Amino acid sequence: MGANVRNVGGTLYVAKRQTVRELNDVAVLIWRTIESGATVSEIVDVVTSEYSVSEEEAERDTIDFLSSLEQDGLVVASDNG
């Protein structure tokens, strides 16, 4: 993905160019799932299995988070799902 990922004191930071993000627990789970090459549907499944949220809420929040990462140039969307 071309981003630098650092774990500092248990907090995961993702940086690319001048953009730095501190990720909460759900965002860390999503980021790690992205790194494994998962589709959006697979990410939603992982989020719903780890947290007490509906599939609809997990999908909405996942898509919002991925969109913000894409806008910051931290990920690139593909047509794989």
PDB file with one MODEL, atoms N, CA, C and O in Angstrom:
MODEL        1
ATOM      1  N   MET A   1       0.814  -1.193   0.000  1.00  0.00           N
ATOM      2  CA  MET A   1       0.000   0.000   0.000  1.00  0.00           C
ATOM      3  C   MET A   1       0.854   1.252   0.000  1.00  0.00           C
ATOM      4  O   MET A   1       0.352   2.353  -0.227  1.00  0.00           O
ATOM      5  N   GLY A   2       2.141   1.088   0.254  1.00  0.00           N
ATOM      6  CA  GLY A   2       3.025   2.227   0.208  1.00  0.00           C
ATOM      7  C   GLY A   2       2.971   3.115   1.433  1.00  0.00           C
ATOM      8  O   GLY A   2       3.525   4.215   1.415  1.00  0.00           O
ATOM      9  N   ALA A   3       2.322   2.674   2.494  1.00  0.00           N
ATOM     10  CA  ALA A   3       2.238   3.463   3.715  1.00  0.00           C
ATOM     11  C   ALA A   3       3.196   2.892   4.751  1.00  0.00           C
ATOM     12  O   ALA A   3       3.505   1.701   4.744  1.00  0.00           O
ATOM     13  N   ASN A   4       3.655   3.756   5.633  1.00  0.00           N
ATOM     14  CA  ASN A   4       4.471   3.320   6.759  1.00  0.00           C
ATOM     15  C   ASN A   4       3.549   3.007   7.917  1.00  0.00           C
ATOM     16  O   ASN A   4       2.677   3.807   8.258  1.00  0.00           O
ATOM     17  N   VAL A   5       3.737   1.847   8.525  1.00  0.00           N
ATOM     18  CA  VAL A   5       2.922   1.438   9.657  1.00  0.00           C
ATOM     19  C   VAL A   5       3.848   1.271  10.851  1.00  0.00           C
ATOM     20  O   VAL A   5       4.862   0.580  10.765  1.00  0.00           O
ATOM     21  N   ARG A   6       3.499   1.905  11.967  1.00  0.00           N
ATOM     22  CA  ARG A   6       4.321   1.815  13.178  1.00  0.00           C
ATOM     23  C   ARG A   6       3.434   1.505  14.368  1.00  0.00           C
ATOM     24  O   ARG A   6       2.345   2.061  14.511  1.00  0.00           O
ATOM     25  N   ASN A   7       3.912   0.614  15.217  1.00  0.00           N
ATOM     26  CA  ASN A   7       3.253   0.317  16.477  1.00  0.00           C
ATOM     27  C   ASN A   7       4.057   1.012  17.564  1.00  0.00           C
ATOM     28  O   ASN A   7       5.207   0.653  17.818  1.00  0.00           O
ATOM     29  N   VAL A   8       3.456   2.000  18.203  1.00  0.00           N
ATOM     30  CA  VAL A   8       4.127   2.759  19.252  1.00  0.00           C
ATOM     31  C   VAL A   8       3.316   2.613  20.531  1.00  0.00           C
ATOM     32  O   VAL A   8       2.212   3.146  20.642  1.00  0.00           O
ATOM     33  N   GLY A   9       3.865   1.898  21.481  1.00  0.00           N
ATOM     34  CA  GLY A   9       3.169   1.719  22.755  1.00  0.00           C
ATOM     35  C   GLY A   9       1.814   1.084  22.614  1.00  0.00           C
ATOM     36  O   GLY A   9       0.894   1.408  23.366  1.00  0.00           O
ATOM     37  N   GLY A  10       1.671   0.178  21.659  1.00  0.00           N
ATOM     38  CA  GLY A  10       0.406  -0.506  21.447  1.00  0.00           C
ATOM     39  C   GLY A  10      -0.566   0.242  20.557  1.00  0.00           C
ATOM     40  O   GLY A  10      -1.662  -0.254  20.295  1.00  0.00           O
ATOM     41  N   THR A  11      -0.193   1.424  20.083  1.00  0.00           N
ATOM     42  CA  THR A  11      -1.042   2.193  19.178  1.00  0.00           C
ATOM     43  C   THR A  11      -0.481   2.084  17.774  1.00  0.00           C
ATOM     44  O   THR A  11       0.708   2.316  17.555  1.00  0.00           O
ATOM     45  N   LEU A  12      -1.334   1.732  16.823  1.00  0.00           N
ATOM     46  CA  LEU A  12      -0.907   1.603  15.435  1.00  0.00           C
ATOM     47  C   LEU A  12      -1.074   2.943  14.730  1.00  0.00           C
ATOM     48  O   LEU A  12      -2.145   3.550  14.772  1.00  0.00           O
ATOM     49  N   TYR A  13       0.000   3.400  14.079  1.00  0.00           N
ATOM     50  CA  TYR A  13      -0.017   4.630  13.299  1.00  0.00           C
ATOM     51  C   TYR A  13       0.247   4.284  11.843  1.00  0.00           C
ATOM     52  O   TYR A  13       1.129   3.479  11.542  1.00  0.00           O
ATOM     53  N   VAL A  14      -0.512   4.888  10.944  1.00  0.00           N
ATOM     54  CA  VAL A  14      -0.357   4.682   9.512  1.00  0.00           C
ATOM     55  C   VAL A  14      -0.027   6.040   8.905  1.00  0.00           C
ATOM     56  O   VAL A  14      -0.730   7.023   9.140  1.00  0.00           O
ATOM     57  N   ALA A  15       1.053   6.086   8.117  1.00  0.00           N
ATOM     58  CA  ALA A  15       1.476   7.366   7.548  1.00  0.00           C
ATOM     59  C   ALA A  15       1.876   7.205   6.092  1.00  0.00           C
ATOM     60  O   ALA A  15       2.492   6.211   5.707  1.00  0.00           O
ATOM     61  N   LYS A  16       1.522   8.181   5.303  1.00  0.00           N
ATOM     62  CA  LYS A  16       1.953   8.270   3.915  1.00  0.00           C
ATOM     63  C   LYS A  16       2.040   9.752   3.591  1.00  0.00           C
ATOM     64  O   LYS A  16       1.104  10.513   3.835  1.00  0.00           O
ATOM     65  N   ARG A  17       3.158  10.139   3.049  1.00  0.00           N
ATOM     66  CA  ARG A  17       3.420  11.557   2.781  1.00  0.00           C
ATOM     67  C   ARG A  17       3.218  12.362   4.060  1.00  0.00           C
ATOM     68  O   ARG A  17       3.866  12.084   5.069  1.00  0.00           O
ATOM     69  N   GLN A  18       2.346  13.337   4.035  1.00  0.00           N
ATOM     70  CA  GLN A  18       2.107  14.192   5.198  1.00  0.00           C
ATOM     71  C   GLN A  18       0.882  13.757   6.003  1.00  0.00           C
ATOM     72  O   GLN A  18       0.458  14.466   6.916  1.00  0.00           O
ATOM     73  N   THR A  19       0.315  12.602   5.671  1.00  0.00           N
ATOM     74  CA  THR A  19      -0.883  12.133   6.349  1.00  0.00           C
ATOM     75  C   THR A  19      -0.510  11.098   7.400  1.00  0.00           C
ATOM     76  O   THR A  19       0.131  10.092   7.095  1.00  0.00           O
ATOM     77  N   VAL A  20      -0.915  11.353   8.638  1.00  0.00           N
ATOM     78  CA  VAL A  20      -0.692  10.397   9.725  1.00  0.00           C
ATOM     79  C   VAL A  20      -2.033  10.157  10.399  1.00  0.00           C
ATOM     80  O   VAL A  20      -2.783  11.095  10.667  1.00  0.00           O
ATOM     81  N   ARG A  21      -2.324   8.893  10.667  1.00  0.00           N
ATOM     82  CA  ARG A  21      -3.570   8.551  11.345  1.00  0.00           C
ATOM     83  C   ARG A  21      -3.275   7.672  12.540  1.00  0.00           C
ATOM     84  O   ARG A  21      -2.457   6.756  12.463  1.00  0.00           O
ATOM     85  N   GLU A  22      -3.944   7.954  13.644  1.00  0.00           N
ATOM     86  CA  GLU A  22      -3.930   7.058  14.791  1.00  0.00           C
ATOM     87  C   GLU A  22      -5.194   6.216  14.675  1.00  0.00           C
ATOM     88  O   GLU A  22      -6.295   6.754  14.558  1.00  0.00           O
ATOM     89  N   LEU A  23      -5.037   4.908  14.705  1.00  0.00           N
ATOM     90  CA  LEU A  23      -6.169   4.019  14.482  1.00  0.00           C
ATOM     91  C   LEU A  23      -6.711   3.463  15.795  1.00  0.00           C
ATOM     92  O   LEU A  23      -5.950   3.046  16.668  1.00  0.00           O
ATOM     93  N   ASN A  24      -8.047   3.465  15.922  1.00  0.00           N
ATOM     94  CA  ASN A  24      -8.659   2.824  17.079  1.00  0.00           C
ATOM     95  C   ASN A  24      -8.692   1.313  16.851  1.00  0.00           C
ATOM     96  O   ASN A  24      -8.242   0.836  15.809  1.00  0.00           O
ATOM     97  N   ASP A  25      -9.213   0.568  17.803  1.00  0.00           N
ATOM     98  CA  ASP A  25      -9.188  -0.894  17.725  1.00  0.00           C
ATOM     99  C   ASP A  25      -9.889  -1.441  16.487  1.00  0.00           C
ATOM    100  O   ASP A  25      -9.391  -2.367  15.847  1.00  0.00           O
ATOM    101  N   VAL A  26     -11.039  -0.872  16.148  1.00  0.00           N
ATOM    102  CA  VAL A  26     -11.772  -1.351  14.969  1.00  0.00           C
ATOM    103  C   VAL A  26     -10.988  -1.028  13.700  1.00  0.00           C
ATOM    104  O   VAL A  26     -10.897  -1.856  12.794  1.00  0.00           O
ATOM    105  N   ALA A  27     -10.429   0.165  13.638  1.00  0.00           N
ATOM    106  CA  ALA A  27      -9.641   0.558  12.470  1.00  0.00           C
ATOM    107  C   ALA A  27      -8.404  -0.322  12.315  1.00  0.00           C
ATOM    108  O   ALA A  27      -8.022  -0.666  11.197  1.00  0.00           O
ATOM    109  N   VAL A  28      -7.774  -0.690  13.437  1.00  0.00           N
ATOM    110  CA  VAL A  28      -6.619  -1.597  13.381  1.00  0.00           C
ATOM    111  C   VAL A  28      -7.048  -2.941  12.818  1.00  0.00           C
ATOM    112  O   VAL A  28      -6.353  -3.515  11.979  1.00  0.00           O
ATOM    113  N   LEU A  29      -8.188  -3.447  13.273  1.00  0.00           N
ATOM    114  CA  LEU A  29      -8.698  -4.719  12.760  1.00  0.00           C
ATOM    115  C   LEU A  29      -8.947  -4.622  11.256  1.00  0.00           C
ATOM    116  O   LEU A  29      -8.576  -5.526  10.507  1.00  0.00           O
ATOM    117  N   ILE A  30      -9.566  -3.543  10.816  1.00  0.00           N
ATOM    118  CA  ILE A  30      -9.830  -3.352   9.387  1.00  0.00           C
ATOM    119  C   ILE A  30      -8.520  -3.254   8.620  1.00  0.00           C
ATOM    120  O   ILE A  30      -8.375  -3.882   7.571  1.00  0.00           O
ATOM    121  N   TRP A  31      -7.562  -2.477   9.121  1.00  0.00           N
ATOM    122  CA  TRP A  31      -6.273  -2.315   8.436  1.00  0.00           C
ATOM    123  C   TRP A  31      -5.575  -3.664   8.277  1.00  0.00           C
ATOM    124  O   TRP A  31      -5.084  -3.988   7.196  1.00  0.00           O
ATOM    125  N   ARG A  32      -5.534  -4.441   9.344  1.00  0.00           N
ATOM    126  CA  ARG A  32      -4.862  -5.750   9.279  1.00  0.00           C
ATOM    127  C   ARG A  32      -5.584  -6.690   8.319  1.00  0.00           C
ATOM    128  O   ARG A  32      -4.954  -7.505   7.646  1.00  0.00           O
ATOM    129  N   THR A  33      -6.899  -6.572   8.261  1.00  0.00           N
ATOM    130  CA  THR A  33      -7.669  -7.405   7.337  1.00  0.00           C
ATOM    131  C   THR A  33      -7.416  -6.968   5.899  1.00  0.00           C
ATOM    132  O   THR A  33      -7.342  -7.811   5.005  1.00  0.00           O
ATOM    133  N   ILE A  34      -7.285  -5.676   5.663  1.00  0.00           N
ATOM    134  CA  ILE A  34      -6.934  -5.157   4.336  1.00  0.00           C
ATOM    135  C   ILE A  34      -5.590  -5.725   3.902  1.00  0.00           C
ATOM    136  O   ILE A  34      -5.426  -6.156   2.760  1.00  0.00           O
ATOM    137  N   GLU A  35      -4.630  -5.723   4.825  1.00  0.00           N
ATOM    138  CA  GLU A  35      -3.285  -6.208   4.502  1.00  0.00           C
ATOM    139  C   GLU A  35      -3.282  -7.667   4.061  1.00  0.00           C
ATOM    140  O   GLU A  35      -2.394  -8.094   3.323  1.00  0.00           O
ATOM    141  N   SER A  36      -4.274  -8.431   4.512  1.00  0.00           N
ATOM    142  CA  SER A  36      -4.353  -9.837   4.112  1.00  0.00           C
ATOM    143  C   SER A  36      -5.005 -10.007   2.742  1.00  0.00           C
ATOM    144  O   SER A  36      -5.105 -11.123   2.232  1.00  0.00           O
ATOM    145  N   GLY A  37      -5.454  -8.885   2.142  1.00  0.00           N
ATOM    146  CA  GLY A  37      -6.051  -8.941   0.814  1.00  0.00           C
ATOM    147  C   GLY A  37      -7.544  -9.202   0.817  1.00  0.00           C
ATOM    148  O   GLY A  37      -8.105  -9.607  -0.201  1.00  0.00           O
ATOM    149  N   ALA A  38      -8.195  -8.974   1.948  1.00  0.00           N
ATOM    150  CA  ALA A  38      -9.624  -9.253   2.078  1.00  0.00           C
ATOM    151  C   ALA A  38     -10.481  -8.277   1.277  1.00  0.00           C
ATOM    152  O   ALA A  38     -10.091  -7.136   1.028  1.00  0.00           O
ATOM    153  N   THR A  39     -11.646  -8.752   0.885  1.00  0.00           N
ATOM    154  CA  THR A  39     -12.640  -7.910   0.226  1.00  0.00           C
ATOM    155  C   THR A  39     -13.425  -7.138   1.285  1.00  0.00           C
ATOM    156  O   THR A  39     -13.309  -7.426   2.476  1.00  0.00           O
ATOM    157  N   VAL A  40     -14.215  -6.167   0.860  1.00  0.00           N
ATOM    158  CA  VAL A  40     -15.056  -5.415   1.790  1.00  0.00           C
ATOM    159  C   VAL A  40     -15.989  -6.367   2.527  1.00  0.00           C
ATOM    160  O   VAL A  40     -16.169  -6.241   3.739  1.00  0.00           O
ATOM    161  N   SER A  41     -16.576  -7.300   1.822  1.00  0.00           N
ATOM    162  CA  SER A  41     -17.477  -8.271   2.442  1.00  0.00           C
ATOM    163  C   SER A  41     -16.762  -9.086   3.517  1.00  0.00           C
ATOM    164  O   SER A  41     -17.321  -9.338   4.585  1.00  0.00           O
ATOM    165  N   GLU A  42     -15.544  -9.490   3.239  1.00  0.00           N
ATOM    166  CA  GLU A  42     -14.764 -10.251   4.222  1.00  0.00           C
ATOM    167  C   GLU A  42     -14.396  -9.387   5.425  1.00  0.00           C
ATOM    168  O   GLU A  42     -14.389  -9.865   6.559  1.00  0.00           O
ATOM    169  N   ILE A  43     -14.094  -8.122   5.176  1.00  0.00           N
ATOM    170  CA  ILE A  43     -13.792  -7.202   6.279  1.00  0.00           C
ATOM    171  C   ILE A  43     -15.015  -7.050   7.173  1.00  0.00           C
ATOM    172  O   ILE A  43     -14.900  -7.093   8.398  1.00  0.00           O
ATOM    173  N   VAL A  44     -16.178  -6.874   6.571  1.00  0.00           N
ATOM    174  CA  VAL A  44     -17.424  -6.739   7.334  1.00  0.00           C
ATOM    175  C   VAL A  44     -17.658  -7.986   8.180  1.00  0.00           C
ATOM    176  O   VAL A  44     -18.051  -7.878   9.341  1.00  0.00           O
ATOM    177  N   ASP A  45     -17.422  -9.160   7.617  1.00  0.00           N
ATOM    178  CA  ASP A  45     -17.578 -10.408   8.374  1.00  0.00           C
ATOM    179  C   ASP A  45     -16.658 -10.439   9.589  1.00  0.00           C
ATOM    180  O   ASP A  45     -17.070 -10.850  10.674  1.00  0.00           O
ATOM    181  N   VAL A  46     -15.421 -10.005   9.409  1.00  0.00           N
ATOM    182  CA  VAL A  46     -14.459  -9.981  10.516  1.00  0.00           C
ATOM    183  C   VAL A  46     -14.914  -8.995  11.595  1.00  0.00           C
ATOM    184  O   VAL A  46     -14.866  -9.308  12.785  1.00  0.00           O
ATOM    185  N   VAL A  47     -15.350  -7.816  11.184  1.00  0.00           N
ATOM    186  CA  VAL A  47     -15.790  -6.801  12.147  1.00  0.00           C
ATOM    187  C   VAL A  47     -16.996  -7.295  12.936  1.00  0.00           C
ATOM    188  O   VAL A  47     -17.034  -7.147  14.157  1.00  0.00           O
ATOM    189  N   THR A  48     -17.982  -7.879  12.258  1.00  0.00           N
ATOM    190  CA  THR A  48     -19.177  -8.349  12.969  1.00  0.00           C
ATOM    191  C   THR A  48     -18.876  -9.536  13.875  1.00  0.00           C
ATOM    192  O   THR A  48     -19.562  -9.736  14.877  1.00  0.00           O
ATOM    193  N   SER A  49     -17.860 -10.322  13.539  1.00  0.00           N
ATOM    194  CA  SER A  49     -17.513 -11.451  14.412  1.00  0.00           C
ATOM    195  C   SER A  49     -16.741 -10.997  15.649  1.00  0.00           C
ATOM    196  O   SER A  49     -16.744 -11.693  16.665  1.00  0.00           O
ATOM    197  N   GLU A  50     -16.082  -9.845  15.577  1.00  0.00           N
ATOM    198  CA  GLU A  50     -15.281  -9.341  16.702  1.00  0.00           C
ATOM    199  C   GLU A  50     -16.042  -8.351  17.588  1.00  0.00           C
ATOM    200  O   GLU A  50     -15.744  -8.224  18.776  1.00  0.00           O
ATOM    201  N   TYR A  51     -17.014  -7.656  17.018  1.00  0.00           N
ATOM    202  CA  TYR A  51     -17.721  -6.603  17.749  1.00  0.00           C
ATOM    203  C   TYR A  51     -19.229  -6.815  17.655  1.00  0.00           C
ATOM    204  O   TYR A  51     -19.722  -7.416  16.701  1.00  0.00           O
ATOM    205  N   SER A  52     -19.948  -6.320  18.644  1.00  0.00           N
ATOM    206  CA  SER A  52     -21.404  -6.461  18.691  1.00  0.00           C
ATOM    207  C   SER A  52     -22.064  -5.363  17.859  1.00  0.00           C
ATOM    208  O   SER A  52     -22.651  -4.424  18.396  1.00  0.00           O
ATOM    209  N   VAL A  53     -21.954  -5.502  16.547  1.00  0.00           N
ATOM    210  CA  VAL A  53     -22.581  -4.551  15.632  1.00  0.00           C
ATOM    211  C   VAL A  53     -23.316  -5.331  14.551  1.00  0.00           C
ATOM    212  O   VAL A  53     -22.976  -6.473  14.244  1.00  0.00           O
ATOM    213  N   SER A  54     -24.323  -4.692  13.985  1.00  0.00           N
ATOM    214  CA  SER A  54     -25.054  -5.327  12.897  1.00  0.00           C
ATOM    215  C   SER A  54     -24.199  -5.330  11.637  1.00  0.00           C
ATOM    216  O   SER A  54     -23.238  -4.569  11.519  1.00  0.00           O
ATOM    217  N   GLU A  55     -24.560  -6.191  10.708  1.00  0.00           N
ATOM    218  CA  GLU A  55     -23.845  -6.243   9.436  1.00  0.00           C
ATOM    219  C   GLU A  55     -23.959  -4.908   8.700  1.00  0.00           C
ATOM    220  O   GLU A  55     -22.997  -4.450   8.084  1.00  0.00           O
ATOM    221  N   GLU A  56     -25.138  -4.287   8.765  1.00  0.00           N
ATOM    222  CA  GLU A  56     -25.353  -3.009   8.088  1.00  0.00           C
ATOM    223  C   GLU A  56     -24.454  -1.916   8.671  1.00  0.00           C
ATOM    224  O   GLU A  56     -23.853  -1.137   7.931  1.00  0.00           O
ATOM    225  N   GLU A  57     -24.369  -1.866  10.002  1.00  0.00           N
ATOM    226  CA  GLU A  57     -23.525  -0.863  10.647  1.00  0.00           C
ATOM    227  C   GLU A  57     -22.050  -1.111  10.339  1.00  0.00           C
ATOM    228  O   GLU A  57     -21.301  -0.175  10.059  1.00  0.00           O
ATOM    229  N   ALA A  58     -21.642  -2.372  10.392  1.00  0.00           N
ATOM    230  CA  ALA A  58     -20.248  -2.712  10.090  1.00  0.00           C
ATOM    231  C   ALA A  58     -19.907  -2.364   8.649  1.00  0.00           C
ATOM    232  O   ALA A  58     -18.824  -1.848   8.375  1.00  0.00           O
ATOM    233  N   GLU A  59     -20.826  -2.641   7.723  1.00  0.00           N
ATOM    234  CA  GLU A  59     -20.575  -2.333   6.317  1.00  0.00           C
ATOM    235  C   GLU A  59     -20.476  -0.827   6.095  1.00  0.00           C
ATOM    236  O   GLU A  59     -19.572  -0.353   5.407  1.00  0.00           O
ATOM    237  N   ARG A  60     -21.400  -0.084   6.674  1.00  0.00           N
ATOM    238  CA  ARG A  60     -21.391   1.377   6.523  1.00  0.00           C
ATOM    239  C   ARG A  60     -20.099   1.969   7.092  1.00  0.00           C
ATOM    240  O   ARG A  60     -19.439   2.780   6.442  1.00  0.00           O
ATOM    241  N   ASP A  61     -19.748   1.559   8.305  1.00  0.00           N
ATOM    242  CA  ASP A  61     -18.545   2.098   8.941  1.00  0.00           C
ATOM    243  C   ASP A  61     -17.277   1.676   8.208  1.00  0.00           C
ATOM    244  O   ASP A  61     -16.338   2.462   8.091  1.00  0.00           O
ATOM    245  N   THR A  62     -17.245   0.440   7.715  1.00  0.00           N
ATOM    246  CA  THR A  62     -16.081  -0.047   6.962  1.00  0.00           C
ATOM    247  C   THR A  62     -15.911   0.749   5.677  1.00  0.00           C
ATOM    248  O   THR A  62     -14.804   1.178   5.352  1.00  0.00           O
ATOM    249  N   ILE A  63     -16.994   0.945   4.949  1.00  0.00           N
ATOM    250  CA  ILE A  63     -16.926   1.691   3.688  1.00  0.00           C
ATOM    251  C   ILE A  63     -16.525   3.140   3.946  1.00  0.00           C
ATOM    252  O   ILE A  63     -15.728   3.705   3.197  1.00  0.00           O
ATOM    253  N   ASP A  64     -17.074   3.747   5.001  1.00  0.00           N
ATOM    254  CA  ASP A  64     -16.693   5.126   5.346  1.00  0.00           C
ATOM    255  C   ASP A  64     -15.202   5.218   5.664  1.00  0.00           C
ATOM    256  O   ASP A  64     -14.519   6.133   5.204  1.00  0.00           O
ATOM    257  N   PHE A  65     -14.700   4.265   6.454  1.00  0.00           N
ATOM    258  CA  PHE A  65     -13.286   4.266   6.827  1.00  0.00           C
ATOM    259  C   PHE A  65     -12.402   4.045   5.606  1.00  0.00           C
ATOM    260  O   PHE A  65     -11.409   4.749   5.423  1.00  0.00           O
ATOM    261  N   LEU A  66     -12.757   3.070   4.767  1.00  0.00           N
ATOM    262  CA  LEU A  66     -11.965   2.802   3.565  1.00  0.00           C
ATOM    263  C   LEU A  66     -11.974   4.002   2.618  1.00  0.00           C
ATOM    264  O   LEU A  66     -10.956   4.315   2.000  1.00  0.00           O
ATOM    265  N   SER A  67     -13.113   4.667   2.507  1.00  0.00           N
ATOM    266  CA  SER A  67     -13.207   5.862   1.654  1.00  0.00           C
ATOM    267  C   SER A  67     -12.293   6.966   2.162  1.00  0.00           C
ATOM    268  O   SER A  67     -11.638   7.647   1.373  1.00  0.00           O
ATOM    269  N   SER A  68     -12.248   7.146   3.480  1.00  0.00           N
ATOM    270  CA  SER A  68     -11.371   8.188   4.029  1.00  0.00           C
ATOM    271  C   SER A  68      -9.904   7.822   3.830  1.00  0.00           C
ATOM    272  O   SER A  68      -9.079   8.701   3.579  1.00  0.00           O
ATOM    273  N   LEU A  69      -9.566   6.533   3.937  1.00  0.00           N
ATOM    274  CA  LEU A  69      -8.193   6.098   3.664  1.00  0.00           C
ATOM    275  C   LEU A  69      -7.835   6.331   2.200  1.00  0.00           C
ATOM    276  O   LEU A  69      -6.722   6.750   1.880  1.00  0.00           O
ATOM    277  N   GLU A  70      -8.791   6.055   1.318  1.00  0.00           N
ATOM    278  CA  GLU A  70      -8.550   6.261  -0.116  1.00  0.00           C
ATOM    279  C   GLU A  70      -8.353   7.748  -0.422  1.00  0.00           C
ATOM    280  O   GLU A  70      -7.463   8.110  -1.191  1.00  0.00           O
ATOM    281  N   GLN A  71      -9.175   8.604   0.173  1.00  0.00           N
ATOM    282  CA  GLN A  71      -9.043  10.049  -0.044  1.00  0.00           C
ATOM    283  C   GLN A  71      -7.680  10.562   0.420  1.00  0.00           C
ATOM    284  O   GLN A  71      -7.131  11.497  -0.163  1.00  0.00           O
ATOM    285  N   ASP A  72      -7.141   9.946   1.469  1.00  0.00           N
ATOM    286  CA  ASP A  72      -5.829  10.347   1.988  1.00  0.00           C
ATOM    287  C   ASP A  72      -4.679   9.662   1.257  1.00  0.00           C
ATOM    288  O   ASP A  72      -3.513   9.892   1.576  1.00  0.00           O
ATOM    289  N   GLY A  73      -5.008   8.817   0.275  1.00  0.00           N
ATOM    290  CA  GLY A  73      -3.974   8.138  -0.495  1.00  0.00           C
ATOM    291  C   GLY A  73      -3.322   6.977   0.221  1.00  0.00           C
ATOM    292  O   GLY A  73      -2.233   6.548  -0.160  1.00  0.00           O
ATOM    293  N   LEU A  74      -3.975   6.454   1.264  1.00  0.00           N
ATOM    294  CA  LEU A  74      -3.401   5.354   2.034  1.00  0.00           C
ATOM    295  C   LEU A  74      -3.776   3.987   1.479  1.00  0.00           C
ATOM    296  O   LEU A  74      -3.072   3.006   1.719  1.00  0.00           O
ATOM    297  N   VAL A  75      -4.872   3.914   0.744  1.00  0.00           N
ATOM    298  CA  VAL A  75      -5.275   2.681   0.067  1.00  0.00           C
ATOM    299  C   VAL A  75      -5.773   3.035  -1.327  1.00  0.00           C
ATOM    300  O   VAL A  75      -6.110   4.184  -1.611  1.00  0.00           O
ATOM    301  N   VAL A  76      -5.812   2.036  -2.182  1.00  0.00           N
ATOM    302  CA  VAL A  76      -6.348   2.190  -3.530  1.00  0.00           C
ATOM    303  C   VAL A  76      -7.447   1.154  -3.696  1.00  0.00           C
ATOM    304  O   VAL A  76      -7.228  -0.034  -3.463  1.00  0.00           O
ATOM    305  N   ALA A  77      -8.620   1.602  -4.098  1.00  0.00           N
ATOM    306  CA  ALA A  77      -9.745   0.691  -4.290  1.00  0.00           C
ATOM    307  C   ALA A  77      -9.499  -0.196  -5.499  1.00  0.00           C
ATOM    308  O   ALA A  77      -8.869   0.209  -6.476  1.00  0.00           O
ATOM    309  N   SER A  78     -10.015  -1.423  -5.408  1.00  0.00           N
ATOM    310  CA  SER A  78      -9.963  -2.334  -6.550  1.00  0.00           C
ATOM    311  C   SER A  78     -11.357  -2.891  -6.775  1.00  0.00           C
ATOM    312  O   SER A  78     -12.264  -2.652  -5.977  1.00  0.00           O
ATOM    313  N   ASP A  79     -11.525  -3.624  -7.847  1.00  0.00           N
ATOM    314  CA  ASP A  79     -12.828  -4.206  -8.170  1.00  0.00           C
ATOM    315  C   ASP A  79     -12.978  -5.614  -7.622  1.00  0.00           C
ATOM    316  O   ASP A  79     -13.823  -6.366  -8.107  1.00  0.00           O
ATOM    317  N   ASN A  80     -12.185  -5.995  -6.628  1.00  0.00           N
ATOM    318  CA  ASN A  80     -12.214  -7.356  -6.094  1.00  0.00           C
ATOM    319  C   ASN A  80     -13.285  -7.572  -5.046  1.00  0.00           C
ATOM    320  O   ASN A  80     -13.365  -8.667  -4.489  1.00  0.00           O
ATOM    321  N   GLY A  81     -14.095  -6.600  -4.755  1.00  0.00           N
ATOM    322  CA  GLY A  81     -15.146  -6.821  -3.790  1.00  0.00           C
ATOM    323  C   GLY A  81     -15.237  -5.743  -2.785  1.00  0.00           C
ATOM    324  O   GLY A  81     -16.088  -5.796  -1.897  1.00  0.00           O
TER     325      GLY A  81
ENDMDL
END
